[in-house]
Amino acid sequence: MAHEISIETAVEILESAFAPLHCLARTEDHANSVVATVRNSSGEILLDLGNLTKERVTNAKRFKAILIDARERLEDRGFSLSAWEFPSNE
């Protein structure tokens, strides 16, 4: 069975995954989804992750893949991100 995380933990992970950029993440729809955007220090949106369903962010393996892809998209556009690893499930 896939490792599950809470939607609240997913928000915390999102907020730390894009340093030194800022990720603003919040739950919506009675905590059934997460909306997230990555912004620069001026508040300009650099990446809109859109509406991520609870199923996508609570499955650790799927969520990790989403974040790795998002980080790669920003790095491909020339943004330098701090080293980051998806938290272990232990």
C-alpha positions as a printed NumPy array, in Angstrom:
array([[  0.   ,   0.   ,   0.   ],
       [  1.273,   3.484,  -0.843],
       [  2.479,   5.681,   1.983],
       [ -0.188,   8.258,   2.824],
       [  0.353,  11.737,   4.261],
       [ -2.193,  14.198,   5.595],
       [ -3.291,  17.117,   3.475],
       [ -1.93 ,  19.452,   6.17 ],
       [  1.482,  17.793,   5.891],
       [  1.281,  18.161,   2.105],
       [  0.802,  21.921,   2.521],
       [  3.871,  22.078,   4.798],
       [  5.933,  20.09 ,   2.296],
       [  4.844,  22.379,  -0.544],
       [  5.804,  25.469,   1.411],
       [  9.351,  24.139,   1.91 ],
       [ 10.003,  22.575,  -1.496],
       [ 10.873,  25.658,  -3.533],
       [ 13.271,  27.706,  -1.378],
       [ 14.557,  30.316,  -1.801],
       [ 11.376,  31.061,  -3.738],
       [  8.111,  31.257,  -1.823],
       [  5.328,  28.735,  -2.218],
       [  1.926,  29.861,  -1.044],
       [ -0.246,  26.821,  -0.455],
       [ -3.651,  26.428,   1.131],
       [ -6.379,  23.851,   1.382],
       [ -9.679,  24.462,  -0.374],
       [-13.005,  22.746,  -0.82 ],
       [-13.243,  21.635,   2.824],
       [ -9.662,  20.276,   2.712],
       [-10.311,  18.153,  -0.372],
       [ -7.713,  19.951,  -2.474],
       [ -4.656,  22.173,  -2.263],
       [ -4.016,  25.294,  -4.329],
       [ -0.388,  26.385,  -4.637],
       [  1.673,  29.013,  -6.416],
       [  5.41 ,  29.607,  -6.394],
       [  6.418,  33.258,  -6.284],
       [  9.556,  35.341,  -6.291],
       [ 10.423,  37.909,  -3.616],
       [  8.354,  40.539,  -5.47 ],
       [  5.255,  38.349,  -5.328],
       [  5.263,  37.567,  -9.06 ],
       [  3.817,  34.127,  -9.78 ],
       [  6.494,  31.959, -11.36 ],
       [  4.604,  28.679, -11.299],
       [  0.951,  27.928, -10.673],
       [  0.522,  24.364,  -9.491],
       [ -3.219,  24.751,  -9.797],
       [ -5.736,  22.773,  -7.846],
       [ -4.165,  19.553,  -6.585],
       [ -6.741,  17.019,  -5.453],
       [ -6.459,  15.354,  -2.077],
       [ -5.762,  12.046,  -3.816],
       [ -2.732,  13.537,  -5.601],
       [ -1.142,  15.093,  -2.521],
       [ -1.853,  12.47 ,   0.124],
       [ -0.211,   9.661,  -1.877],
       [  3.446,  10.301,  -1.022],
       [  4.88 ,   8.673,  -4.155],
       [  2.581,  10.611,  -6.496],
       [  3.061,  13.876,  -4.608],
       [  6.848,  13.53 ,  -4.653],
       [  6.755,  13.104,  -8.448],
       [  4.61 ,  16.238,  -8.797],
       [  7.057,  18.284,  -6.727],
       [ 10.147,  16.983,  -8.512],
       [  8.554,  17.85 , -11.861],
       [  7.608,  21.348, -10.649],
       [ 11.121,  21.975,  -9.328],
       [ 12.622,  20.821, -12.642],
       [ 10.327,  23.176, -14.574],
       [ 11.546,  26.121, -12.496],
       [ 15.19 ,  25.091, -12.802],
       [ 14.776,  24.694, -16.575],
       [ 13.634,  28.329, -16.622],
       [ 16.851,  29.379, -14.874],
       [ 15.743,  29.593, -11.25 ],
       [ 18.2  ,  28.275,  -8.7  ],
       [ 16.545,  26.288,  -5.914],
       [ 18.01 ,  25.146,  -2.628],
       [ 18.769,  21.467,  -2.186],
       [ 15.639,  19.633,  -1.093],
       [ 14.509,  16.103,  -0.443],
       [ 11.   ,  14.794,  -0.004],
       [ 10.557,  13.922,   3.682],
       [ 10.94 ,  10.248,   4.446],
       [  7.909,   8.256,   5.549],
       [  9.53 ,   7.154,   8.782]])
